[in-house]
Amino acid sequence: MSTTATTAISLSSDFYLNNFYKSNRNAKKSSGRSEFTSTELSYEDARALRRAVKQLESFSYSEDDNVENIRNSISAFVDTYNNALSSTEKDSSDAVKRYAKQLKKLASKYQDELEDIGISMDAKKGTLTVSKNLLSAQKIDKLKEVFSKDSSNLLKDTQKLARRLGSNSYDELYTQLTGNGGKINITL
């Protein structure tokens, strides 16, 4: 991702969400998601989740980084994760549904670390919720422990799952397109 922010510029979480869904911005918010099939959403969400991971990995997590940008990027990552979880659970493909379970397990595995920085998990649904107050109070070192590519496996594991989900969703879309001759509304 080519988004570079200096310490003087603070970018909103919506800015990051737009970048994560840059290929298909209608898929980022619930108001635009109704026009897509669950498989199309799974594909777009997987792509956005991979971009979110790359963005979080791009920060050095030092005092030179704009901490507000890191926090806003984390908030957008949580929105993207929740979108991916929602679309995979509604998908008809068993393989894609399996990824929904794996996303939940992943969040559960890192639940304590996430809660320490202000991100809670709904144990039943698997969705994540950001406490803006808790997240905004976190120091850069604590964020680095959870999200730095050098310190945590959360991002590596998320990237692997997103790649597999995207590949499987793409295959499913391709099969629908070539097998059924159906129309898909997706930007490739």
CYANA upper distance limits for C-alpha pairs under 8 A (distance plus 0.5 A):
  1 MET  CA     51 ARG  CA      7.43
  1 MET  CA     54 LYS  CA      7.24
  1 MET  CA     55 GLN  CA      6.96
  3 THR  CA     55 GLN  CA      8.41
  5 ALA  CA      9 ILE  CA      6.71
  5 ALA  CA     10 SER  CA      8.09
  5 ALA  CA     11 LEU  CA      8.34
  5 ALA  CA     66 ASN  CA      8.09
  5 ALA  CA     69 ASN  CA      8.30
  6 THR  CA     65 ASP  CA      7.63
  6 THR  CA     66 ASN  CA      7.28
  7 THR  CA     64 ASP  CA      7.19
  7 THR  CA     65 ASP  CA      6.37
  7 THR  CA     66 ASN  CA      5.04
  8 ALA  CA     66 ASN  CA      7.97
  9 ILE  CA     66 ASN  CA      8.17
 10 SER  CA     66 ASN  CA      7.58
 10 SER  CA     68 GLU  CA      6.82
 10 SER  CA     69 ASN  CA      6.17
 11 LEU  CA     15 PHE  CA      6.72
 11 LEU  CA     16 TYR  CA      8.01
 11 LEU  CA     68 GLU  CA      8.24
 11 LEU  CA     69 ASN  CA      6.16
 11 LEU  CA     72 ASN  CA      7.71
 12 SER  CA     16 TYR  CA      7.26
 12 SER  CA     69 ASN  CA      7.68
 12 SER  CA     72 ASN  CA      6.30
 12 SER  CA     73 SER  CA      8.45
 13 SER  CA     17 LEU  CA      6.62
 13 SER  CA     69 ASN  CA      8.40
 13 SER  CA     72 ASN  CA      4.79
 13 SER  CA     73 SER  CA      6.20
 13 SER  CA     74 ILE  CA      8.44
 13 SER  CA     75 SER  CA      6.62
 13 SER  CA     76 ALA  CA      5.71
 14 ASP  CA     18 ASN  CA      6.54
 14 ASP  CA     76 ALA  CA      7.40
 15 PHE  CA     19 ASN  CA      6.93
 16 TYR  CA     20 PHE  CA      6.67
 16 TYR  CA     72 ASN  CA      7.88
 16 TYR  CA     73 SER  CA      6.33
 16 TYR  CA     76 ALA  CA      6.57
 17 LEU  CA     21 TYR  CA      6.72
 17 LEU  CA     28 LYS  CA      7.54
 17 LEU  CA     73 SER  CA      8.40
 17 LEU  CA     76 ALA  CA      5.71
 17 LEU  CA     77 PHE  CA      8.13
 17 LEU  CA     79 ASP  CA      8.38
 17 LEU  CA     80 THR  CA      7.96
 18 ASN  CA     22 LYS  CA      6.13
 18 ASN  CA     25 ARG  CA      6.80
 18 ASN  CA     28 LYS  CA      7.88
 19 ASN  CA     51 ARG  CA      8.37
 20 PHE  CA     47 ARG  CA      8.17
 20 PHE  CA     48 ALA  CA      4.97
 20 PHE  CA     49 LEU  CA      7.53
 20 PHE  CA     51 ARG  CA      5.81
 20 PHE  CA     52 ALA  CA      6.33
 20 PHE  CA     80 THR  CA      8.43
 21 TYR  CA     25 ARG  CA      5.54
 21 TYR  CA     27 ALA  CA      7.49
 21 TYR  CA     28 LYS  CA      6.61
 21 TYR  CA     44 GLU  CA      7.78
 21 TYR  CA     45 ASP  CA      8.25
 21 TYR  CA     47 ARG  CA      8.15
 21 TYR  CA     48 ALA  CA      5.71
 22 LYS  CA     48 ALA  CA      8.48
 23 SER  CA     44 GLU  CA      8.45
 23 SER  CA    187 THR  CA      6.77
 23 SER  CA    188 LEU  CA      8.26
 24 ASN  CA     28 LYS  CA      8.28
 24 ASN  CA     44 GLU  CA      7.66
 24 ASN  CA    186 ILE  CA      7.89
 24 ASN  CA    187 THR  CA      6.91
 26 ASN  CA     32 GLY  CA      5.25
 26 ASN  CA     33 ARG  CA      6.93
 27 ALA  CA     32 GLY  CA      6.24
 27 ALA  CA     33 ARG  CA      5.46
 27 ALA  CA     36 PHE  CA      8.30
 27 ALA  CA     41 LEU  CA      7.22
 27 ALA  CA     44 GLU  CA      7.49
 27 ALA  CA     45 ASP  CA      8.24
 28 LYS  CA     32 GLY  CA      7.70
 28 LYS  CA     33 ARG  CA      7.64
 28 LYS  CA     80 THR  CA      8.14
 28 LYS  CA     83 ASN  CA      8.20
 29 LYS  CA     33 ARG  CA      6.87
 30 SER  CA     34 SER  CA      7.57
 33 ARG  CA     41 LEU  CA      7.88
 36 PHE  CA     40 GLU  CA      6.47
 36 PHE  CA     41 LEU  CA      6.79
 36 PHE  CA    185 ASN  CA      7.31
 37 THR  CA     41 LEU  CA      6.79
 38 SER  CA     42 SER  CA      6.52
 38 SER  CA     87 SER  CA      5.87
 38 SER  CA     88 THR  CA      7.58
 38 SER  CA     90 LYS  CA      6.47
 38 SER  CA     91 ASP  CA      5.46
 38 SER  CA     92 SER  CA      8.32
 39 THR  CA     43 TYR  CA      6.76
 39 THR  CA     87 SER  CA      7.86
 39 THR  CA     88 THR  CA      8.15
 39 THR  CA     91 ASP  CA      6.22
 39 THR  CA     92 SER  CA      8.33
 39 THR  CA    169 SER  CA      6.45
 39 THR  CA    172 GLU  CA      7.74
 39 THR  CA    173 LEU  CA      7.29
 40 GLU  CA     44 GLU  CA      6.76
 40 GLU  CA    169 SER  CA      7.85
 40 GLU  CA    173 LEU  CA      7.63
 40 GLU  CA    184 ILE  CA      8.18
 40 GLU  CA    185 ASN  CA      7.95
 40 GLU  CA    186 ILE  CA      7.09
 41 LEU  CA     45 ASP  CA      6.30
 41 LEU  CA     84 ALA  CA      8.15
 41 LEU  CA     87 SER  CA      6.22
 42 SER  CA     46 ALA  CA      6.52
 42 SER  CA     84 ALA  CA      6.59
 42 SER  CA     87 SER  CA      5.70
 42 SER  CA     88 THR  CA      6.10
 42 SER  CA     91 ASP  CA      8.00
 42 SER  CA     96 VAL  CA      8.43
 42 SER  CA    165 LEU  CA      7.77
 42 SER  CA    166 GLY  CA      7.60
 42 SER  CA    169 SER  CA      6.72
 43 TYR  CA     47 ARG  CA      6.88
 43 TYR  CA    165 LEU  CA      7.64
 43 TYR  CA    166 GLY  CA      5.49
 43 TYR  CA    167 SER  CA      8.37
 43 TYR  CA    169 SER  CA      5.62
 43 TYR  CA    170 TYR  CA      6.74
 44 GLU  CA     48 ALA  CA      6.65
 44 GLU  CA    166 GLY  CA      8.20
 45 ASP  CA     49 LEU  CA      6.43
 45 ASP  CA     80 THR  CA      7.13
 45 ASP  CA     81 TYR  CA      8.33
 45 ASP  CA     83 ASN  CA      6.88
 45 ASP  CA     84 ALA  CA      5.40
 45 ASP  CA     87 SER  CA      8.17
 46 ALA  CA     50 ARG  CA      6.76
 46 ALA  CA     84 ALA  CA      6.96
 46 ALA  CA    162 ALA  CA      5.31
 46 ALA  CA    163 ARG  CA      7.29
 46 ALA  CA    165 LEU  CA      6.50
 46 ALA  CA    166 GLY  CA      5.47
 47 ARG  CA     51 ARG  CA      6.91
 47 ARG  CA    162 ALA  CA      7.59
 47 ARG  CA    163 ARG  CA      8.23
 47 ARG  CA    166 GLY  CA      6.90
 48 ALA  CA     52 ALA  CA      6.64
 48 ALA  CA     80 THR  CA      7.15
 49 LEU  CA     53 VAL  CA      6.76
 49 LEU  CA     77 PHE  CA      7.52
 49 LEU  CA     80 THR  CA      6.37
 49 LEU  CA     81 TYR  CA      6.97
 49 LEU  CA     84 ALA  CA      8.04
 49 LEU  CA    158 THR  CA      8.40
 49 LEU  CA    159 GLN  CA      7.99
 49 LEU  CA    162 ALA  CA      6.74
 50 ARG  CA     54 LYS  CA      6.80
 50 ARG  CA    158 THR  CA      8.33
 50 ARG  CA    159 GLN  CA      6.13
 50 ARG  CA    162 ALA  CA      6.43
 50 ARG  CA    163 ARG  CA      7.57
 51 ARG  CA     55 GLN  CA      6.65
 52 ALA  CA     56 LEU  CA      6.80
 52 ALA  CA     73 SER  CA      8.07
 52 ALA  CA     76 ALA  CA      8.10
 52 ALA  CA     77 PHE  CA      5.97
 52 ALA  CA     80 THR  CA      8.11
 53 VAL  CA     57 GLU  CA      6.59
 53 VAL  CA     77 PHE  CA      7.99
 53 VAL  CA    155 LEU  CA      6.39
 53 VAL  CA    158 THR  CA      7.90
 53 VAL  CA    159 GLN  CA      6.95
 54 LYS  CA     58 SER  CA      6.62
 55 GLN  CA     59 PHE  CA      7.60
 55 GLN  CA     73 SER  CA      7.92
 56 LEU  CA     70 ILE  CA      7.81
 56 LEU  CA     73 SER  CA      7.39
 56 LEU  CA     74 ILE  CA      7.79
 56 LEU  CA    147 PHE  CA      7.09
 56 LEU  CA    148 SER  CA      7.66
 57 GLU  CA    147 PHE  CA      7.74
 57 GLU  CA    148 SER  CA      6.45
 57 GLU  CA    149 LYS  CA      5.86
 57 GLU  CA    155 LEU  CA      8.20
 59 PHE  CA     65 ASP  CA      7.40
 59 PHE  CA     70 ILE  CA      7.93
 59 PHE  CA    148 SER  CA      8.04
 60 SER  CA     65 ASP  CA      7.33
 60 SER  CA    148 SER  CA      7.95
 61 TYR  CA     65 ASP  CA      6.70
 61 TYR  CA    140 ILE  CA      6.59
 61 TYR  CA    141 ASP  CA      7.67
 61 TYR  CA    143 LEU  CA      7.96
 61 TYR  CA    144 LYS  CA      6.03
 61 TYR  CA    148 SER  CA      7.43
 62 SER  CA    140 ILE  CA      7.22
 62 SER  CA    141 ASP  CA      8.29
 63 GLU  CA     67 VAL  CA      8.25
 63 GLU  CA    140 ILE  CA      7.71
 65 ASP  CA     69 ASN  CA      8.40
 65 ASP  CA     70 ILE  CA      8.27
 66 ASN  CA     70 ILE  CA      7.16
 67 VAL  CA     71 ARG  CA      6.74
 67 VAL  CA    140 ILE  CA      7.10
 68 GLU  CA     72 ASN  CA      6.62
 68 GLU  CA    136 SER  CA      8.16
 69 ASN  CA     73 SER  CA      6.48
 70 ILE  CA     74 ILE  CA      6.64
 71 ARG  CA     75 SER  CA      6.77
 71 ARG  CA    135 LEU  CA      7.32
 71 ARG  CA    136 SER  CA      7.36
 72 ASN  CA     76 ALA  CA      6.76
 73 SER  CA     77 PHE  CA      6.59
 74 ILE  CA     78 VAL  CA      6.79
 75 SER  CA     79 ASP  CA      6.94
 75 SER  CA    130 VAL  CA      7.07
 76 ALA  CA     80 THR  CA      6.66
 77 PHE  CA     81 TYR  CA      6.58
 78 VAL  CA     82 ASN  CA      6.67
 78 VAL  CA    128 LEU  CA      6.78
 78 VAL  CA    129 THR  CA      7.70
 78 VAL  CA    130 VAL  CA      7.85
 79 ASP  CA     83 ASN  CA      6.68
 80 THR  CA     84 ALA  CA      6.67
 81 TYR  CA     85 LEU  CA      6.67
 81 TYR  CA    127 THR  CA      8.37
 81 TYR  CA    128 LEU  CA      8.29
 82 ASN  CA     86 SER  CA      6.59
 82 ASN  CA    127 THR  CA      6.06
 82 ASN  CA    128 LEU  CA      7.08
 83 ASN  CA     87 SER  CA      6.68
 84 ALA  CA     88 THR  CA      6.56
 84 ALA  CA    100 ALA  CA      8.35
 85 LEU  CA     89 GLU  CA      6.72
 85 LEU  CA    100 ALA  CA      5.98
 85 LEU  CA    103 LEU  CA      7.40
 85 LEU  CA    104 LYS  CA      8.33
 85 LEU  CA    126 GLY  CA      8.34
 85 LEU  CA    127 THR  CA      7.82
 86 SER  CA     90 LYS  CA      7.07
 87 SER  CA     91 ASP  CA      6.74
 88 THR  CA     96 VAL  CA      6.22
 88 THR  CA     97 LYS  CA      5.94
 88 THR  CA     99 TYR  CA      7.40
 88 THR  CA    100 ALA  CA      5.83
 89 GLU  CA     96 VAL  CA      8.27
 89 GLU  CA     97 LYS  CA      5.93
 89 GLU  CA    100 ALA  CA      6.26
 90 LYS  CA     97 LYS  CA      8.20
 91 ASP  CA     96 VAL  CA      7.08
 91 ASP  CA     97 LYS  CA      6.99
 92 SER  CA     96 VAL  CA      8.21
 92 SER  CA     97 LYS  CA      7.97
 93 SER  CA     97 LYS  CA      6.78
 93 SER  CA    172 GLU  CA      8.40
 94 ASP  CA     98 ARG  CA      6.69
 95 ALA  CA     99 TYR  CA      7.26
 95 ALA  CA    168 ASN  CA      7.86
 96 VAL  CA    100 ALA  CA      7.28
 96 VAL  CA    165 LEU  CA      6.92
 96 VAL  CA    168 ASN  CA      7.35
 96 VAL  CA    169 SER  CA      7.51
 97 LYS  CA    101 LYS  CA      7.18
 98 ARG  CA    102 GLN  CA      6.82
 99 TYR  CA    103 LEU  CA      6.51
 99 TYR  CA    161 LEU  CA      7.53
 99 TYR  CA    165 LEU  CA      6.92
100 ALA  CA    104 LYS  CA      6.84
101 LYS  CA    105 LYS  CA      6.73
102 GLN  CA    106 LEU  CA      6.54
102 GLN  CA    161 LEU  CA      8.16
103 LEU  CA    107 ALA  CA      6.79
103 LEU  CA    126 GLY  CA      8.47
103 LEU  CA    158 THR  CA      8.18
103 LEU  CA    161 LEU  CA      7.87
104 LYS  CA    108 SER  CA      6.59
104 LYS  CA    126 GLY  CA      5.51
104 LYS  CA    127 THR  CA      8.19
105 LYS  CA    109 LYS  CA      6.49
106 LEU  CA    110 TYR  CA      7.05
106 LEU  CA    154 LEU  CA      8.14
106 LEU  CA    157 ASP  CA      8.03
106 LEU  CA    158 THR  CA      8.07
107 ALA  CA    111 GLN  CA      6.22
107 ALA  CA    121 MET  CA      7.90
107 ALA  CA    126 GLY  CA      7.75
108 SER  CA    121 MET  CA      8.03
108 SER  CA    123 ALA  CA      8.25
108 SER  CA    126 GLY  CA      8.22
110 TYR  CA    114 LEU  CA      6.66
110 TYR  CA    154 LEU  CA      7.56
111 GLN  CA    115 GLU  CA      6.51
111 GLN  CA    120 SER  CA      7.73
111 GLN  CA    121 MET  CA      7.26
112 ASP  CA    116 ASP  CA      6.70
113 GLU  CA    117 ILE  CA      7.40
113 GLU  CA    146 VAL  CA      6.92
114 LEU  CA    118 GLY  CA      6.95
114 LEU  CA    119 ILE  CA      5.53
114 LEU  CA    120 SER  CA      7.14
114 LEU  CA    146 VAL  CA      7.62
115 GLU  CA    119 ILE  CA      5.31
115 GLU  CA    120 SER  CA      5.64
115 GLU  CA    121 MET  CA      8.33
117 ILE  CA    134 LEU  CA      6.92
117 ILE  CA    135 LEU  CA      6.03
117 ILE  CA    138 GLN  CA      6.75
117 ILE  CA    142 LYS  CA      7.54
117 ILE  CA    143 LEU  CA      7.50
118 GLY  CA    130 VAL  CA      6.46
118 GLY  CA    131 SER  CA      5.64
118 GLY  CA    132 LYS  CA      7.83
118 GLY  CA    133 ASN  CA      8.20
118 GLY  CA    134 LEU  CA      5.18
118 GLY  CA    135 LEU  CA      5.36
119 ILE  CA    128 LEU  CA      6.91
119 ILE  CA    129 THR  CA      5.99
119 ILE  CA    130 VAL  CA      5.05
119 ILE  CA    131 SER  CA      6.59
119 ILE  CA    135 LEU  CA      7.95
120 SER  CA    128 LEU  CA      6.09
120 SER  CA    129 THR  CA      5.74
120 SER  CA    130 VAL  CA      7.05
120 SER  CA    131 SER  CA      8.19
121 MET  CA    126 GLY  CA      6.55
121 MET  CA    127 THR  CA      6.19
121 MET  CA    128 LEU  CA      5.04
121 MET  CA    129 THR  CA      6.85
122 ASP  CA    126 GLY  CA      5.66
122 ASP  CA    127 THR  CA      5.94
122 ASP  CA    128 LEU  CA      6.91
122 ASP  CA    129 THR  CA      8.38
123 ALA  CA    127 THR  CA      8.22
130 VAL  CA    135 LEU  CA      7.67
131 SER  CA    135 LEU  CA      6.52
132 LYS  CA    136 SER  CA      6.34
133 ASN  CA    137 ALA  CA      6.81
134 LEU  CA    138 GLN  CA      7.16
138 GLN  CA    142 LYS  CA      6.91
138 GLN  CA    143 LEU  CA      7.44
139 LYS  CA    143 LEU  CA      7.20
140 ILE  CA    144 LYS  CA      6.58
141 ASP  CA    145 GLU  CA      6.90
142 LYS  CA    146 VAL  CA      7.34
143 LEU  CA    147 PHE  CA      6.46
143 LEU  CA    148 SER  CA      8.02
144 LYS  CA    148 SER  CA      5.27
144 LYS  CA    151 SER  CA      7.36
145 GLU  CA    151 SER  CA      5.95
145 GLU  CA    152 SER  CA      6.84
146 VAL  CA    151 SER  CA      7.42
146 VAL  CA    152 SER  CA      6.11
146 VAL  CA    154 LEU  CA      7.74
147 PHE  CA    151 SER  CA      7.66
147 PHE  CA    152 SER  CA      6.55
147 PHE  CA    154 LEU  CA      7.52
147 PHE  CA    155 LEU  CA      7.10
148 SER  CA    152 SER  CA      6.46
148 SER  CA    155 LEU  CA      8.38
149 LYS  CA    153 ASN  CA      7.68
149 LYS  CA    155 LEU  CA      7.12
149 LYS  CA    156 LYS  CA      7.82
152 SER  CA    156 LYS  CA      8.28
153 ASN  CA    157 ASP  CA      6.45
154 LEU  CA    158 THR  CA      6.56
155 LEU  CA    159 GLN  CA      6.47
156 LYS  CA    160 LYS  CA      6.83
157 ASP  CA    161 LEU  CA      6.81
158 THR  CA    162 ALA  CA      6.52
159 GLN  CA    163 ARG  CA      6.56
160 LYS  CA    164 ARG  CA      6.77
161 LEU  CA    165 LEU  CA      6.48
162 ALA  CA    166 GLY  CA      6.44
163 ARG  CA    167 SER  CA      6.63
164 ARG  CA    168 ASN  CA      6.57
165 LEU  CA    169 SER  CA      6.47
166 GLY  CA    170 TYR  CA      6.43
167 SER  CA    171 ASP  CA      6.69
168 ASN  CA    172 GLU  CA      6.70
169 SER  CA    173 LEU  CA      6.60
170 TYR  CA    174 TYR  CA      6.55
171 ASP  CA    175 THR  CA      6.64
172 GLU  CA    176 GLN  CA      6.71
173 LEU  CA    177 LEU  CA      6.57
173 LEU  CA    184 ILE  CA      8.18
174 TYR  CA    178 THR  CA      6.52
174 TYR  CA    179 GLY  CA      8.43
175 THR  CA    179 GLY  CA      5.71
175 THR  CA    180 ASN  CA      7.96
176 GLN  CA    180 ASN  CA      5.78
176 GLN  CA    181 GLY  CA      7.30
176 GLN  CA    182 GLY  CA      6.73
177 LEU  CA    181 GLY  CA      5.45
177 LEU  CA    182 GLY  CA      5.58
177 LEU  CA    183 LYS  CA      7.02
177 LEU  CA    184 ILE  CA      7.51
178 THR  CA    182 GLY  CA      8.07
